Amino acid sequence: MPDLTPPSAPQGPQGPQGSQGPIRLRSPAHNALRPAATARITGGFWAARRHTNASVSIPQGPARLEQAGNLANLRAAAQGAGAFTGDFPFQDSDVHKWLEAASWQLADEPGPQGLAAEVERLVSLVAAAQDPDGYLQTYYQVARPDRRWSELDWGHELYCAGHLIQAAVAHHRTTGRRELLDVAVRFAAHIDSLFGPDTTSEGAAKKHGICGHPEIETALVELYRETGERRFLDLAGHLTDRRGHGLLAQGIDRARDPGPAYWQDHLPLRKAPTVTGHAVRQLYLLAGAADLTMETGDATLREALERLWHSMAGTKTYLTGGVGARHEGEAFGEPFELPPDRAYAETCAAIASVQWSWRMALLTGETRYSDLVERTLYNGFLSGVALDGDRWLYVNPLQVRDDHEIRTGDQAPRRTPWFSCACCPPNVMRLLASLPHYVASGDADGLQLHQYATGSYATDTGGAVTVGTDYPWKGRVTVTVDAAPADRDWTLSLRIPSWCAEFTVAAPDRQDRTEADGGWLRIRRRWLPGERVVLDLALDVRLTEPDPRVDAVRGCLAIERGPLVYCLESADQPVGLRLDAVALITDARTVAEHRPDLLGGVTVVTTTGRRRSDGTPAPLTAVPYYAWAHRDEGAMRVWIPRS
Amino acid sequence: MPDLTPPSAPQGPQGPQGSQGPIRLRSPAHNALRPAATARITGGFWAARRHTNASVSIPQGPARLEQAGNLANLRAAAQGAGAFTGDFPFQDSDVHKWLEAASWQLADEPGPQGLAAEVERLVSLVAAAQDPDGYLQTYYQVARPDRRWSELDWGHELYCAGHLIQAAVAHHRTTGRRELLDVAVRFAAHIDSLFGPDTTSEGAAKKHGICGHPEIETALVELYRETGERRFLDLAGHLTDRRGHGLLAQGIDRARDPGPAYWQDHLPLRKAPTVTGHAVRQLYLLAGAADLTMETGDATLREALERLWHSMAGTKTYLTGGVGARHEGEAFGEPFELPPDRAYAETCAAIASVQWSWRMALLTGETRYSDLVERTLYNGFLSGVALDGDRWLYVNPLQVRDDHEIRTGDQAPRRTPWFSCACCPPNVMRLLASLPHYVASGDADGLQLHQYATGSYATDTGGAVTVGTDYPWKGRVTVTVDAAPADRDWTLSLRIPSWCAEFTVAAPDRQDRTEADGGWLRIRRRWLPGERVVLDLALDVRLTEPDPRVDAVRGCLAIERGPLVYCLESADQPVGLRLDAVALITDARTVAEHRPDLLGGVTVVTTTGRRRSDGTPAPLTAVPYYAWAHRDEGAMRVWIPRS
C-alpha cells in the first residue's frame, strides 16, 4: 500500500512560475504581477479560520456527501446500476469541489490524520465512475443516459467537468499524483472533440453548444497551465466567445425571468455593458475570461473585464462585498438596487467575486481589486461559514427584522448544517484552503502584499517576507524581509486599503524611497535579510454613509472598523430593544473594545442610539458582520437609521 | 336561432337579495350590509374606464385566447385529439375569467355588437370540452390524462374549476341562461364526490386533497348562492379547513422557497398570525373564507379574517394598495418589507385584495375596508391596464430607475399586449365589468356609498340614489335620493375617506341629524324623493411620509391628492433631469392643474425639486400613478427623496 501521508513540503511539478495554489501562470509577461511562489498563513485571524476549515469543515465533507447521496451516485455510475439521489443534475460538483478544497489543504496544513487517505478514496470513486469515452456525470449516467449532452441549458455537464478539472489540477499541483488529472484530461479531451474549435465529425452537430453555467472556462485554462496542452486554452477561448449569441434556451422560466441574460447568453462578454443575470454564472465566466487574458494578453477582453468590474464594484456590490442582489434568479439587480433585507448575496457569488478580482489584481497590478477582495473576504464571504466550521449560510442579507417569519429552507437567515443545493459549503472550503495564495504577489522587481495575514510569502524571483500582525483587530503589520537581491534595489509594496485615512510606516532607513503609488506604498532600497518594516494603519471606527443612489438604505449609516463591516444583533442590545425602532445618534462617542470571550474573540463597537418610541437613549453594541447569526434568532442590521 | 341580444334590463332569477353582481347573499343576517340590488355607473372617471373595458379589452379577448391556444385546447379536449398549447396547466382559467368578465358586462353596457354571441360561442366550446363524468381541464384531458387529480399541488384543477364556476354564476345571474351553470354544477358535483366531506368510495382515497391554488372556495360559495345547494357551501368549508395541515408538497422549489407557506398549507387559516406566501393564493383563500363567514356567521373565522386583514393592511400593503412585495414566489414579504423598485404587486393580487376587502366591508360595515378598496382601485389595480385597454402590466412597481436594464418579459415595467401567463388581463376585465357592485350597499335602514362614482344605486329595501361627481379630480359629490321609505326615517351614509382631513356637507335641512360614525357620515331623516346632499371633500395635495418601519423608502415623501397616488415620470420633467438625482423641496408650493389633453385627462401636480449634483432647483411634474408607463421608457418614482 502506498504511503498516503502528504509530503511535508510540496512535491508537485514546479513550473517556471511555481505557485502551489491556483493560477500557476504560463505567460507571466501579460500580467503586471504573478502569484507568490510559496505562501503560508501561520498565525492570526485567518490561521484560526483555516484551522477550523482544515480540522472540521473539510474532514466532515465526505460524511455529508455520503449522507446526501453524492458518493452513492458515483458508485451507481461505476457499477452501471442504482438510482440517482439528489435534487439537481450537478450533485457531482459538490464532490469535485470538496476534492479541490482537500487538495489545497494537503499542501499546507494536512489537517487531521487520514485526510490524504480520504482524498484518495474519493478520487478512486470519481475515477471509477468515468465512462470509457471519458464522460463523467452521474446524473446522466445513472438517471438520464438518453439525454446526455441534450440539455445543455440546465444539465450542468460542462460545469461539473469544470469543477472536476479544478479538483484534478489542485490534486496534481499539491500532491504530484496523476490519477485525478488523468481522469480530467480524458474528460476534457472528450469535451474538446465534441465542443472544441476543431471538432470531429461526431461533434459537428453539437459544436455550437455552450453550458448553461459557466465554470469550465476558468478550469480549462488551469488545465492548460498544468499540462501545457494548448488545446485546452483554445477550448476555453472558444467556449467564452460562443456565449452571448442566444444559443441557450430563453431562460429558466419564460413567464418571468430576464431571458438569456440569466446565463449571460444575451450579449458577447466583449460587448456587455454591465454584469447581469445569475451572479455566480456571470462571475465564473468573468474569472475564466480573466484567466484567458492572463495567458493570451487579449486586449479587447481585458477592456471588457475592466469595464464590467467597474460596473459591478461601483453599482452592484454591497458594503459587505456581497453581490447578486436578487433572490429571483439569484441574480444581479439593476445598478444601485441593493436592498439590505432581501439581499441574496450568495456565499458562492462572494467566492466567485474574490476569484475574479484576484485575477484582475494580478493582471493589472492595481490595488482596487484587492481592496474588494479584502472587503469580500472579511465580510460577505466569511459570513457564509459558522465559527464552528460546521454550519453555513447560503444567502447573506444585511438586515433581518425583529418579526422575521421564515426560519427554514436553504435561504433562511439561520446557520444550517447542509443544503439540498449544497454548492456553498465546499466552495467556502476550497477558498479557505487556498487562501494563502491570495495574500501576496511578486514581479521581477519586488513583492507585493495585498492582504495582511501572519505568515511567509516568497516570489519566484528570490524575494521572501515574513508578516506578523493582529490584523484586523489591530492595525500594526510587521514585515520582515527574509530574502531580496543582494546586488540591487528591490521594492516591497504594501497595499494601503482604500478605507484607511491615515497610516504611518517605519522603514529601515529614513532615507528609503517610500512613495505612495495608487494604493501601493512602495519601499525601494537595497535590502539586508532580516530588515523590517512596520506599517500602522489607523483603525478608527467609521460611520459610513451610503451612496445616495442606493435607495434602500437612504438615511442610514453603517459602522465599520478597518476591513470589517459591523452589524447590530438583538443578542447584544438591552433587553426588549427592537432594532426596527432605534436610530443611531451620529455624534455619539464610539468605543472599540476587544472581547476575547465573545464569538471566538472579536472587537466590538459600542455607541448610543435613540428609541423611536420615546426618544430615550439606548446603548448599542455592534459586532463584526461575519460573526452574525451565532446566538438567538433575533434581528440584525448593518445599515442603521440615523437619528 | 335564439336571440342572443342581451336583455336591456336584467332578467336573471332574482333571489331575495337580488344583486346582479358578485355576492348575492343568502344569509344577509350575518352581515352588517348587503350588496346593492342594482348598481350602474353612468358617467365620470370609472364610466370611461369601463367603456374602454367593454369596447376594447373584453372584445379583444377571444382573439387573444385563440392566438394563445386556449380555445384550441378546448376543441382538442372536445374532440379527444390534438396537442395542448401553453406553458401552464391552468390555461383554461383565462377563458373562464374572460367569460365571467363578459357576462358581468352583458348585464350592464353590452359593448360592441356581437359580444353576447361571442359569449355563447365560448360557452359552447367549454361545454363541449367537458367529460361525461363532469371533469373539465384541457391540460389533463389533452396532455396528461394519466395524471388527473394526481398533481394537486401544481395541477390547478380545483383552481380552474373555481374560475369556471364563477363564470357560470355570472353568466346565469346576468343572462338567465343555464348552459354554463349546468356545466359548472356537473363539475362541482364530481369534485364534491371526490373531495367533499361525504365522499363516495371512489373519492375516499383522495378526500384529503386540496388544491395548490385556492380559488374554488369563493366560487363554491357563489355556486351555493346561485343554486341553493347546501353541499357546495359545505364543500367550500371543508376545503378551507383542510388547508394548513401540510397536505401539499413542501413548496415549489425545495432548495429555495418558504415551504408550505407558499400555498398557505403551513397553518390553518384560523390560526395564521399573518398573510404570507403567494399573494393571490392567500387572498383568494381569504375571499373564500369571507364568503363562508358571510353565509355561516362563523365567529372564529371572522376573527381570523379581521386579524389577517389588519396584518395585511397595516404591515404588508404598498401606498398604491398593491400587495405581494416579492418577485420570488410572487409572495408577501415580511412586515414592512415593501421595496418600491422590486415591488411585485401583481395586478391579480390587487384584484384579489379588492374582492376580499369588499366582502369584509359588507360583513362588518366598517369603512376601513372600502378605504383600502378605493386606494387599490385608483392606484395599484388600475395601473395594471393601459389607458387604451389593450396592454397590461403584470407587476406594478413604485420605482423604475433611469438606467433600468430589462425591458422584456411578463414582468418588465412596460405595457405588454398579452402574457405567456395571462392571468391578469381577464382578471382586470372581470373586476371592471362588475365594478358598479363595489360602490354601494344597503341595509334595512338605509344606503351606504362606499365609493364615489356617477351612477344610480338601489338597495333591496326600497332605497335608491343617483350620484353625480367629477371625483377623483374634484371633491364634490352630489347625491340625489330617488327613493326612500315615505313613512319613516332612513339613513344615507357617505364614507369619508381616511385620507380626507376636511369636508363639508350640505344636507336638505340644517336640522338633519348629520353625524360622523367611524368613517361614515350618516344623514338620518325623513326623505322626499329628489332631495339632494352635496358633499365636498377637500382635495389638497398631500406630501405623505412613509411609516418609519418601511426601511426601503426612509427619507422619502410621496405626492397624493384625494384617492390618487402620484408619481414622477421622466417624460414630464425637464430634459436631462435624472429622477435618481433629484430631491423634493418639502416646503415648495404645489399646484394641482387639470390637463384634459394629457393621458386621457388627468390632474397633474407641479412642485419643485433640487438637483443633487449642484443643488439647483428644478420644476417637477407628477401624474397619477395609474397612468404611468404610457410614454417613453424612462424612470418613474412614487417615493421621492426629500431635500
Interface residues (C-beta under 8 A of the other chain):
Chain A: D87 F88 G251 R254 A255 R256 D257 P258 G259 A261 T274 T276 R326 H327 E328 G333 E334 P335 F336 E337 P339 P340 D341 R342 Q399 R401 D403 H404 E405 I406 T408 G409 D410 Q411 F419 S420 C421 P548 R549 D551 A552 V553 R554 G555 C556 D580 A581 R612 W639 P641
Chain B: D87 F88 G251 R254 A255 R256 D257 P258 G259 A261 T274 T276 R326 H327 E328 G333 E334 P335 F336 E337 P339 P340 D341 R342 Q399 R401 D403 H404 E405 I406 T408 G409 D410 Q411 F419 S420 C421 P548 R549 D551 A552 V553 R554 G555 C556 D580 A581 R612 W639 P641
